[in-house]
Each structure stands twice: as structure tokens, then as C-alpha cells.
Amino acid sequence: MTDDGWRERLRAWLTENEPPAEAHTDVAAARDYQVRLYEAGYAGLTWPAEWGGQGLGAAESVAFAEESASYDMPGRPFLIGMGMVGPTIVDLGSDEQRRRYLTPLLRGEEIWCQLFSEPGAGSDVAGLSTRAVRDGDGWRLTGQKVWTSNAQWADHAAVLARTSPDKPKHAGLTMFVLDMDQPGVTVRPLVDMTGNAPFNEVFLDDAWVPGDEVLGEVDGGWHAARTMLGHERVSISGLRQRRGRGVTSAALTETARRYGTADDPAVRDELAALYASERALELYNVLLNQETAAGSPPGARGSVGKLAGALLAYRGVHAAGVVAGAGALVHEEDDVDGGGLELGMTSAPASSIAGGTNEIQRNIIAERVLGLPREPTVEARRAARSDR
């Protein structure tokens, strides 16, 4: 259990250091605020102290999530690095990589992205075609990645590429640390239906990676990818919208009051069910964080939280329709609450895709959590038909 004094100090610090509004539109301002968080001792709470973290437990991590939920924390540029790449470097990186990358990451001095998905390899990441070819004491990478968050700002990327095309697809992959600021890397934004560009496509044309920037082992990229995807799913499932914004129960309760539907029994039932789902997911994430801090990463059970988070987003969209009807998508240009509601609704579909589709999560849960038989592959189905 966290020390009450620690929580009180955090609460006082957040009150005195509320994130500036420009930190959500200006990456430089977001970096400045992240430095303040780090210097105050509120970044990398559960990371090892020897690698720049605070060496604290899950209780402090949960307390920070709860207290900061009342603020618009400018965490988007750092989400990939802190939630996915950083923990993987802690797990699999060399000591030199940990020394080089983890503290600048926590301080917001360097931003990361993850280069996994490709036009022909989305949920089937192992089917990727980006090639890494030996060149002297390093590697040259060529290929295309897509649906990449933060690439427009990123200083570095964790990239998955094929190093041994003669091996089975899962066995011939390697994960590298890629410098994004070089001539062989091109980033192009992808605009979605919200009007924003949260994703990018990235083109690699003989991009250079030094030989000592392999993350894990050469041809051991599938293990590294599964490690990072596990961290990603836990990170995504633990994301919180600010209280009172988007399609959360708190925000929709205020919307119901504005629309005069707060006393409608159907609306009240919907909001109660949404709150219960939010709380259940919060408590599940507390459990995952406690297990991770105790040295027992949740592994495939992270997919339970990821799937629950995606379904929660859709439940919020449904609740918004019950509360406000078609008006949920209509608002004045200067209506901040209405804009947040619309953004929450239009961005919800992405939650069922990012980090692996809902269908992939269900397969992982069925096979690796519940121990159900593996779904037959296309090749197995063809073989069965030919034997008839």
C-alpha cells in the first residue's frame, strides 16, 4: 500500500504544477513538462533506480494514475517510449543500451516510436517483409511501416525486420534500435476521420543501424516483439481519459445534466453500467501492475486488459448515444466538452485495432490464457480437405 504522505506530496505537486495548455499542441512544451516530472521524482516510478527510474512499487504507480486523472497530462509523445520500448529495454537491452536510452526517455529528451506493422503485415506481424542486410559492422534496413504513432516526433524507433529470410517467419526476425534522423528514413502522416494525424507511414531506404543496436538477439526478434507487445497491451489497457472528458461515465453524467436526461431510468442504467466497467478495468490494471512490480509480468493476460479497454470504448460510445442521441456528435466550435465527446466517439474504433485487433486478442486469450486448442491454420485446413 502506498504511503499516504507520498500521495499527498504528489497531489500538492500537481496542484502547483498543472500542465500548461500548450503542452498538448507543442512538443517542446511537453518535453519541458516531462523534465519537471522527472526531476520531481514522478517519472519511471516502477523502473529500476540504477537505470534512471524511481524503484517504487505498483501502489505508487496506481496512485499517480488516480491523482493525475484530474489533469490533462501531456503524455502522448512519450506513450510509446515509456509504455512499450522502455520496459522492453529494461527486460532485454544491454547495459550500454539501458545507460544510453532510459534516462533521456524518462526525461522527455528523446521520443520513441515502434515500427512493427506493414501494409501486408498488420495483426500477422511475423509476416513482415522489411529486410535487414549485413553491411560491414552494421545493418541496412529497407521496407515500409504503417500505422506508426509518434513517428513525426521520434528520435528513435524500435524496428522489427527480417534478417534470415530462409528461416521460418517467426525465427528470422530481429529487433533493432533505429536512429530516425537520417537520410534513409521518410515519415508521412495519415489523417483519420477525426481530422487529426495520430498515425504515420514510414519508409526505410537503406537506413543504417550499427551492429550494437540489436535489441535482444539476432534472429530473436519474435521473442523481443512478444515482450514489447505484452507491455503495449498492458499500457493501452491502462490508458485513462481525463475525468470529465470524452466518453467516460463522469463526462457523460455531465452531458446528461446538460441535455436534461439525467433522471431518465435508461440513461441512469447505462451510466451505472459504464462506471462499473471502468472500475473493473481499473482494478484489473492495478492487479497487472502489482504483478509486474513483483517480478511476474502478466504475459498473455495483458490481452484481457487490452480487449476490455477496447470494449469499454465502444460501451462509452453507446452510452453517449443513449444520453444525447444524435446531439452527441454535434457541437459549437468553441464547445470544449462537446468537442471532447465527439473526439471520444470518433476515435473509439481505433481502440479495437491499435496494439492488435480484438479478434487477435480473443485468440491469444483462448489459446494462451484459457488453454483452448489452437485455431487451425489455412495450411492445416487445406491438408485436411485434401485427405478427404
PAKERO-19539 format. One record per residue (C-alpha): x, y, z; residue number from 1; residue in three letters. Coordinates in steps of 0.001 Angstrom, whole numbers, plus 500000, padded with zeros to 6 digits. Each point is the difference from the previous one (the first is absolute). Layout:
BEGIN
X / Y / Z / NUM / ALA
...
end
This chain:
BEGIN
500000 / 500000 / 500000 / 1 / MET
501310 / 503439 / 499098 / 2 / THR
501078 / 502416 / 502689 / 3 / ASP
497244 / 502586 / 500536 / 4 / ASP
502694 / 502646 / 500300 / 5 / GLY
501304 / 499125 / 496526 / 6 / TRP
496535 / 500429 / 498512 / 7 / ARG
499519 / 503306 / 501806 / 8 / GLU
503345 / 501294 / 498718 / 9 / ARG
499062 / 498947 / 496480 / 10 / LEU
496609 / 501684 / 500263 / 11 / ARG
501606 / 503227 / 501220 / 12 / ALA
502607 / 499893 / 497228 / 13 / TRP
497354 / 499523 / 497292 / 14 / LEU
497975 / 502890 / 501446 / 15 / THR
503039 / 502276 / 499814 / 16 / GLU
501208 / 498648 / 496648 / 17 / ASN
496895 / 499587 / 497880 / 18 / GLU
500955 / 499131 / 496396 / 19 / PRO
499902 / 503078 / 497751 / 20 / PRO
497416 / 499930 / 497215 / 21 / ALA
502667 / 500436 / 497310 / 22 / GLU
501607 / 496701 / 501044 / 23 / ALA
497269 / 498229 / 498029 / 24 / HIS
500793 / 501723 / 496721 / 25 / THR
503691 / 500822 / 500401 / 26 / ASP
502380 / 497070 / 500376 / 27 / VAL
502709 / 502256 / 501419 / 28 / ALA
497635 / 501054 / 502803 / 29 / ALA
499116 / 496349 / 500626 / 30 / ALA
503701 / 499167 / 500275 / 31 / ARG
500508 / 502836 / 502496 / 32 / ASP
497176 / 498726 / 502178 / 33 / TYR
501341 / 496439 / 499850 / 34 / GLN
503362 / 501256 / 501277 / 35 / VAL
498183 / 501578 / 502950 / 36 / ARG
498207 / 496723 / 500713 / 37 / LEU
503264 / 498095 / 499928 / 38 / TYR
501871 / 502448 / 502205 / 39 / GLU
497144 / 499920 / 502507 / 40 / ALA
500273 / 496195 / 500156 / 41 / GLY
496758 / 499163 / 498180 / 42 / TYR
501281 / 498367 / 496787 / 43 / ALA
501009 / 496351 / 499681 / 44 / GLY
498441 / 499201 / 503356 / 45 / LEU
500449 / 496219 / 499839 / 46 / THR
503140 / 499930 / 497832 / 47 / TRP
503267 / 498934 / 501653 / 48 / PRO
501808 / 502899 / 501686 / 49 / ALA
503312 / 498911 / 498458 / 50 / GLU
498591 / 500771 / 496543 / 51 / TRP
498464 / 503366 / 500807 / 52 / GLY
496703 / 498894 / 501540 / 53 / GLY
498632 / 500554 / 503485 / 54 / GLN
500030 / 496357 / 501129 / 55 / GLY
496528 / 500285 / 501536 / 56 / LEU
497133 / 497513 / 499985 / 57 / GLY
496665 / 499537 / 498288 / 58 / ALA
498181 / 501901 / 502761 / 59 / ALA
501786 / 503239 / 499102 / 60 / GLU
499338 / 499400 / 496306 / 61 / SER
496279 / 499544 / 500674 / 62 / VAL
499931 / 503071 / 502270 / 63 / ALA
501622 / 502092 / 497272 / 64 / PHE
497453 / 498796 / 497422 / 65 / ALA
497126 / 500852 / 502343 / 66 / GLU
501248 / 503439 / 501007 / 67 / GLU
501112 / 501076 / 496518 / 68 / SER
496645 / 498962 / 498460 / 69 / ALA
498656 / 503411 / 501008 / 70 / SER
502521 / 501722 / 497731 / 71 / TYR
500711 / 500083 / 496268 / 72 / ASP
503398 / 498353 / 500242 / 73 / MET
502036 / 500522 / 496798 / 74 / PRO
501024 / 496380 / 499719 / 75 / GLY
499226 / 499205 / 496366 / 76 / ARG
503518 / 500597 / 498575 / 77 / PRO
501496 / 497728 / 502676 / 78 / PHE
497424 / 497200 / 500013 / 79 / LEU
501900 / 497610 / 497729 / 80 / ILE
503323 / 500511 / 501725 / 81 / GLY
498781 / 499769 / 503581 / 82 / MET
497310 / 497389 / 499548 / 83 / GLY
501597 / 497670 / 497462 / 84 / MET
503593 / 500592 / 498887 / 85 / VAL
501471 / 501008 / 503355 / 86 / GLY
498733 / 496949 / 501906 / 87 / PRO
501286 / 497774 / 497178 / 88 / THR
503456 / 501588 / 500235 / 89 / ILE
499878 / 499345 / 503747 / 90 / VAL
499157 / 496349 / 499276 / 91 / ASP
502198 / 499242 / 496973 / 92 / LEU
502409 / 502870 / 499382 / 93 / GLY
503707 / 499952 / 500660 / 94 / SER
501358 / 502007 / 502923 / 95 / ASP
501350 / 502517 / 497519 / 96 / GLU
496573 / 500384 / 498384 / 97 / GLN
498388 / 500474 / 503413 / 98 / ARG
502553 / 502656 / 500935 / 99 / ARG
499707 / 501744 / 496653 / 100 / ARG
496232 / 500093 / 499495 / 101 / TYR
497947 / 499644 / 503174 / 102 / LEU
500737 / 503243 / 501846 / 103 / THR
499615 / 502253 / 496895 / 104 / PRO
496740 / 498168 / 499309 / 105 / LEU
498646 / 500643 / 503497 / 106 / LEU
501073 / 503648 / 499854 / 107 / ARG
498134 / 500521 / 496732 / 108 / GLY
503223 / 500928 / 498251 / 109 / GLU
499575 / 497215 / 497446 / 110 / GLU
496745 / 498750 / 498491 / 111 / ILE
499457 / 496487 / 498691 / 112 / TRP
497759 / 498219 / 497529 / 113 / CYS
499426 / 496334 / 499196 / 114 / GLN
500420 / 498740 / 496410 / 115 / LEU
498175 / 496667 / 499818 / 116 / PHE
496896 / 500074 / 497759 / 117 / SER
500294 / 500006 / 496208 / 118 / GLU
497486 / 500305 / 497155 / 119 / PRO
500110 / 496207 / 499608 / 120 / GLY
500625 / 499063 / 503626 / 121 / ALA
497699 / 501567 / 502579 / 122 / GLY
498707 / 497578 / 502593 / 123 / SER
502274 / 497341 / 498467 / 124 / ASP
503172 / 501863 / 500964 / 125 / VAL
502211 / 496983 / 499303 / 126 / ALA
499051 / 500241 / 496324 / 127 / GLY
501879 / 503284 / 499580 / 128 / LEU
502256 / 500561 / 496985 / 129 / SER
502340 / 502820 / 501128 / 130 / THR
503536 / 498683 / 499464 / 131 / ARG
503148 / 500505 / 502032 / 132 / ALA
503205 / 499150 / 498131 / 133 / VAL
503503 / 499860 / 501485 / 134 / ARG
502244 / 502882 / 498959 / 135 / ASP
503425 / 499955 / 501627 / 136 / GLY
499571 / 500321 / 503749 / 137 / ASP
496348 / 501001 / 499726 / 138 / GLY
496766 / 499508 / 498082 / 139 / TRP
498056 / 501654 / 497175 / 140 / ARG
496201 / 499992 / 500321 / 141 / LEU
497583 / 500329 / 497090 / 142 / THR
496198 / 499839 / 500111 / 143 / GLY
496784 / 501804 / 500915 / 144 / GLN
498232 / 500280 / 503354 / 145 / LYS
496510 / 501358 / 500654 / 146 / VAL
497649 / 501053 / 502839 / 147 / TRP
502979 / 501370 / 501923 / 148 / THR
499171 / 502322 / 502896 / 149 / SER
502452 / 502793 / 500871 / 150 / ASN
502249 / 499467 / 496973 / 151 / ALA
499687 / 503692 / 499124 / 152 / GLN
501799 / 500892 / 503245 / 153 / TRP
502088 / 496915 / 500651 / 154 / ALA
503744 / 500097 / 500537 / 155 / ASP
500233 / 496203 / 500105 / 156 / HIS
497944 / 496969 / 498981 / 157 / ALA
499811 / 496380 / 501042 / 158 / ALA
499763 / 498345 / 496587 / 159 / VAL
499313 / 496380 / 499138 / 160 / LEU
501628 / 498710 / 496805 / 161 / ALA
500717 / 496697 / 498265 / 162 / ARG
503646 / 498980 / 500312 / 163 / THR
499775 / 496353 / 498875 / 164 / SER
497463 / 499570 / 497175 / 165 / PRO
500943 / 496314 / 499677 / 166 / ASP
498677 / 499219 / 503489 / 167 / LYS
496337 / 499541 / 501056 / 168 / PRO
498340 / 503400 / 500283 / 169 / LYS
500021 / 500140 / 503791 / 170 / HIS
503637 / 498897 / 500219 / 171 / ALA
501633 / 502435 / 497576 / 172 / GLY
499129 / 503345 / 501626 / 173 / LEU
502185 / 502448 / 501921 / 174 / THR
499121 / 503135 / 501968 / 175 / MET
502236 / 503037 / 499583 / 176 / PHE
500317 / 503488 / 501465 / 177 / VAL
499787 / 502383 / 497040 / 178 / LEU
501099 / 503642 / 499874 / 179 / ASP
497057 / 501764 / 498326 / 180 / MET
502046 / 503088 / 499073 / 181 / ASP
501820 / 498699 / 496932 / 182 / GLN
499596 / 500245 / 496199 / 183 / PRO
498635 / 496459 / 499648 / 184 / GLY
496869 / 500691 / 502094 / 185 / VAL
496893 / 501747 / 498609 / 186 / THR
496882 / 500692 / 502125 / 187 / VAL
496587 / 500836 / 498518 / 188 / ARG
496894 / 500791 / 502122 / 189 / PRO
496703 / 498090 / 499691 / 190 / LEU
496889 / 502107 / 500707 / 191 / VAL
497033 / 498147 / 501546 / 192 / ASP
496314 / 500892 / 500242 / 193 / MET
500581 / 502186 / 503061 / 194 / THR
501973 / 502377 / 497767 / 195 / GLY
503182 / 499252 / 501941 / 196 / ASN
503048 / 498022 / 498917 / 197 / ALA
500735 / 497653 / 502920 / 198 / PRO
501719 / 497476 / 497722 / 199 / PHE
502709 / 500055 / 497354 / 200 / ASN
501497 / 497844 / 497313 / 201 / GLU
503784 / 499666 / 500067 / 202 / VAL
502234 / 499096 / 497063 / 203 / PHE
503444 / 498497 / 500586 / 204 / LEU
502488 / 500218 / 497132 / 205 / ASP
503335 / 498444 / 501005 / 206 / ASP
499602 / 501517 / 503466 / 207 / ALA
503101 / 499359 / 502100 / 208 / TRP
500092 / 498173 / 503338 / 209 / VAL
503303 / 499386 / 501832 / 210 / PRO
500755 / 496416 / 500949 / 211 / GLY
499663 / 500661 / 503723 / 212 / ASP
496433 / 501283 / 499647 / 213 / GLU
498325 / 496600 / 499893 / 214 / VAL
497362 / 499815 / 502744 / 215 / LEU
500230 / 496443 / 501307 / 216 / GLY
501612 / 497479 / 497662 / 217 / GLU
500466 / 499799 / 496226 / 218 / VAL
497122 / 497837 / 498682 / 219 / ASP
498442 / 500261 / 503455 / 220 / GLY
497655 / 502775 / 498950 / 221 / GLY
496813 / 498036 / 500515 / 222 / TRP
500790 / 499600 / 503699 / 223 / HIS
500808 / 503730 / 500193 / 224 / ALA
496790 / 500838 / 498117 / 225 / ALA
497854 / 497885 / 502318 / 226 / ARG
501662 / 501646 / 502996 / 227 / THR
499284 / 503469 / 498631 / 228 / MET
496449 / 499130 / 498926 / 229 / LEU
499317 / 498744 / 503512 / 230 / GLY
501106 / 503341 / 501422 / 231 / HIS
498002 / 501797 / 497310 / 232 / GLU
496747 / 498232 / 500863 / 233 / ARG
500385 / 500707 / 503699 / 234 / VAL
500860 / 503625 / 499201 / 235 / SER
497002 / 500456 / 497698 / 236 / ILE
497591 / 498325 / 502406 / 237 / SER
501189 / 502360 / 502735 / 238 / GLY
499447 / 503201 / 498019 / 239 / LEU
497522 / 502379 / 501600 / 240 / ARG
498108 / 502912 / 498597 / 241 / GLN
499964 / 503054 / 502195 / 242 / ARG
497069 / 499948 / 502397 / 243 / ARG
497130 / 501968 / 498554 / 244 / GLY
501216 / 499673 / 496387 / 245 / ARG
499133 / 497741 / 497073 / 246 / GLY
497665 / 497041 / 500427 / 247 / VAL
500737 / 499257 / 503658 / 248 / THR
497191 / 499530 / 502505 / 249 / SER
500943 / 503277 / 501716 / 250 / ALA
499912 / 501959 / 496739 / 251 / ALA
496735 / 498428 / 498871 / 252 / LEU
498391 / 500686 / 503368 / 253 / THR
500643 / 503700 / 499425 / 254 / GLU
498740 / 499646 / 496421 / 255 / THR
496788 / 498425 / 501298 / 256 / ALA
499468 / 502973 / 502295 / 257 / ARG
500502 / 502433 / 497118 / 258 / ARG
497559 / 498067 / 497810 / 259 / TYR
497440 / 499577 / 502762 / 260 / GLY
500151 / 496193 / 499853 / 261 / THR
501685 / 499370 / 503358 / 262 / ALA
496752 / 498740 / 501599 / 263 / ASP
499147 / 497630 / 497159 / 264 / ASP
500175 / 496419 / 501411 / 265 / PRO
501518 / 498667 / 496762 / 266 / ALA
502723 / 502644 / 500112 / 267 / VAL
500711 / 499338 / 503670 / 268 / ARG
500278 / 496242 / 499358 / 269 / ASP
502384 / 500625 / 497095 / 270 / GLU
502231 / 502322 / 502015 / 271 / LEU
500083 / 497612 / 502959 / 272 / ALA
501034 / 497118 / 497726 / 273 / ALA
502698 / 502157 / 498391 / 274 / LEU
501383 / 501011 / 503394 / 275 / TYR
500059 / 496371 / 501144 / 276 / ALA
501938 / 499005 / 496868 / 277 / SER
502484 / 502839 / 500497 / 278 / GLU
500584 / 499039 / 503606 / 279 / ARG
500419 / 496312 / 499184 / 280 / ALA
502668 / 500831 / 497406 / 281 / LEU
501761 / 502365 / 502415 / 282 / GLU
500186 / 497272 / 502643 / 283 / LEU
501212 / 497431 / 497468 / 284 / TYR
502790 / 502375 / 498991 / 285 / ASN
500912 / 500457 / 503655 / 286 / VAL
500441 / 496232 / 500181 / 287 / LEU
502177 / 499916 / 496862 / 288 / LEU
502167 / 502842 / 501329 / 289 / ASN
500421 / 498281 / 503349 / 290 / GLN
501049 / 496760 / 498311 / 291 / GLU
502458 / 501806 / 497737 / 292 / THR
501546 / 501875 / 502926 / 293 / ALA
500366 / 496675 / 501820 / 294 / ALA
502017 / 498593 / 497075 / 295 / GLY
497183 / 497970 / 498446 / 296 / SER
498980 / 501673 / 496697 / 297 / PRO
496419 / 499141 / 498987 / 298 / PRO
500974 / 498729 / 496557 / 299 / GLY
497018 / 498940 / 497943 / 300 / ALA
497567 / 501205 / 502679 / 301 / ARG
500847 / 503512 / 498876 / 302 / GLY
497747 / 499233 / 497035 / 303 / SER
497049 / 499771 / 502401 / 304 / VAL
500538 / 503614 / 501032 / 305 / GLY
500607 / 501106 / 496411 / 306 / LYS
496750 / 498369 / 498816 / 307 / LEU
498055 / 501333 / 502976 / 308 / ALA
501256 / 503512 / 499278 / 309 / GLY
498888 / 499815 / 496377 / 310 / ALA
496562 / 498699 / 500971 / 311 / LEU
499763 / 502732 / 502649 / 312 / LEU
500556 / 502645 / 497316 / 313 / ALA
497093 / 498617 / 497988 / 314 / TYR
497834 / 499837 / 503115 / 315 / ARG
500748 / 503685 / 500532 / 316 / GLY
498952 / 500792 / 496420 / 317 / VAL
496744 / 498119 / 500505 / 318 / HIS
499384 / 501808 / 503293 / 319 / ALA
500589 / 503359 / 498287 / 320 / ALA
497266 / 499139 / 497511 / 321 / GLY
497591 / 499101 / 502785 / 322 / VAL
500820 / 503188 / 501911 / 323 / VAL
499999 / 502531 / 497169 / 324 / ALA
498740 / 498295 / 496857 / 325 / GLY
501230 / 501503 / 496742 / 326 / ALA
500978 / 503123 / 501930 / 327 / GLY
503042 / 498133 / 501299 / 328 / ALA
501740 / 500698 / 496690 / 329 / LEU
498815 / 503590 / 499590 / 330 / VAL
501552 / 502904 / 501886 / 331 / HIS
501002 / 503624 / 499658 / 332 / GLU
503568 / 500642 / 498900 / 333 / GLU
500973 / 501477 / 503363 / 334 / ASP
498244 / 497282 / 502056 / 335 / ASP
502933 / 498205 / 501630 / 336 / VAL
497834 / 497352 / 501685 / 337 / ASP
498076 / 499307 / 496796 / 338 / GLY
503231 / 499771 / 498050 / 339 / GLY
501417 / 497536 / 502502 / 340 / GLY
496861 / 497890 / 499752 / 341 / LEU
500168 / 499930 / 496214 / 342 / GLU
503699 / 499126 / 500038 / 343 / LEU
499387 / 497204 / 502486 / 344 / GLY
497310 / 498517 / 497764 / 345 / MET
501848 / 500281 / 496683 / 346 / THR
503277 / 498697 / 501402 / 347 / SER
498436 / 496949 / 501687 / 348 / ALA
500336 / 497680 / 496961 / 349 / PRO
503776 / 500375 / 500126 / 350 / ALA
500028 / 498336 / 503429 / 351 / SER
498886 / 496720 / 498426 / 352 / SER
502960 / 500067 / 497583 / 353 / ILE
502986 / 501656 / 501709 / 354 / ALA
502233 / 497505 / 501772 / 355 / GLY
498323 / 497060 / 498221 / 356 / GLY
496400 / 499583 / 498941 / 357 / THR
497288 / 498746 / 502334 / 358 / ASN
499962 / 496749 / 498043 / 359 / GLU
503720 / 499496 / 500584 / 360 / ILE
499563 / 500740 / 503713 / 361 / GLN
497217 / 497413 / 500233 / 362 / ARG
502224 / 497389 / 498351 / 363 / ASN
502855 / 500781 / 502401 / 364 / ILE
497668 / 499763 / 503003 / 365 / ILE
498464 / 496747 / 498751 / 366 / ALA
503282 / 498262 / 499201 / 367 / GLU
502498 / 501402 / 502507 / 368 / ARG
497803 / 500885 / 502992 / 369 / VAL
497150 / 497489 / 499854 / 370 / LEU
502014 / 497218 / 498343 / 371 / GLY
497463 / 499339 / 497245 / 372 / LEU
501088 / 498205 / 496797 / 373 / PRO
501829 / 502153 / 497479 / 374 / ARG
497912 / 501183 / 497060 / 375 / GLU
500922 / 497924 / 496895 / 376 / PRO
502220 / 501813 / 497516 / 377 / THR
499071 / 500424 / 496359 / 378 / VAL
502622 / 497402 / 499104 / 379 / GLU
498515 / 497518 / 502478 / 380 / ALA
496495 / 500523 / 498593 / 381 / ARG
501274 / 499423 / 496461 / 382 / ARG
501793 / 496819 / 501070 / 383 / ALA
496846 / 498718 / 501697 / 384 / ALA
497932 / 500614 / 496882 / 385 / ARG
502537 / 498242 / 497777 / 386 / SER
499918 / 496899 / 502235 / 387 / ASP
496255 / 499569 / 499579 / 388 / ARG
end
